[in-house]
Amino acid sequence: MNSPLKHLIALLAAAFLLGGCAPGNSGPPHPGAVNPYSNGGFHDAGPNYPDTGR
């Protein structure tokens, strides 16, 4: 039985779960991530990236 209520509940559940994917301040990316702010070299961490220790 596919009632409209079941579809609505499924839609609301999916929207609630995907709501966590909204843009926000999620912190720096993982250490192996590509750095779009780098001017070259591994030691150039760029903004919002963890310091590589150099």
C-alpha positions as CSV (number, residue, x, y, z in Angstrom):
1,M,0.0,0.0,0.0
2,N,1.6,3.2,-1.2
3,S,-0.2,6.0,0.6
4,P,0.7,9.6,0.0
5,L,1.6,9.8,3.7
6,K,4.4,7.2,3.3
7,H,5.8,9.2,0.4
8,L,5.7,12.4,2.5
9,I,7.4,10.7,5.4
10,A,10.1,9.3,3.2
11,L,10.6,12.7,1.6
12,L,10.9,14.4,4.9
13,A,13.3,11.8,6.2
14,A,15.5,12.2,3.1
15,A,15.5,16.0,3.5
16,F,16.4,15.7,7.1
17,L,19.3,13.4,6.4
18,L,20.6,15.4,3.5
19,G,20.2,18.6,5.5
20,G,23.6,17.8,7.1
21,C,25.2,18.2,3.7
22,A,24.4,21.9,3.6
23,P,27.3,24.3,3.2
24,G,28.8,25.6,6.4
25,N,32.0,25.8,8.5
26,S,33.0,22.2,8.4
27,G,36.7,22.9,9.3
28,P,39.8,22.1,7.3
29,P,39.8,19.2,4.9
30,H,41.7,16.0,5.5
31,P,45.5,16.3,5.2
32,G,45.6,14.7,1.8
33,A,43.1,17.0,0.2
34,V,44.0,19.1,-2.9
35,N,44.8,22.7,-1.8
36,P,43.2,25.2,-4.3
37,Y,44.9,28.1,-2.4
38,S,48.5,26.8,-2.7
39,N,51.0,28.9,-4.6
40,G,53.2,25.8,-5.0
41,G,55.1,23.4,-2.8
42,F,53.9,21.0,-0.1
43,H,54.8,23.4,2.7
44,D,52.3,26.1,1.5
45,A,49.3,25.2,3.5
46,G,47.1,28.1,2.6
47,P,44.0,29.4,4.5
48,N,41.9,26.9,6.4
49,Y,44.4,24.1,5.9
50,P,46.4,22.4,8.7
51,D,50.0,23.3,9.1
52,T,52.3,20.7,7.5
53,G,55.1,21.4,10.0
54,R,57.5,23.3,7.8
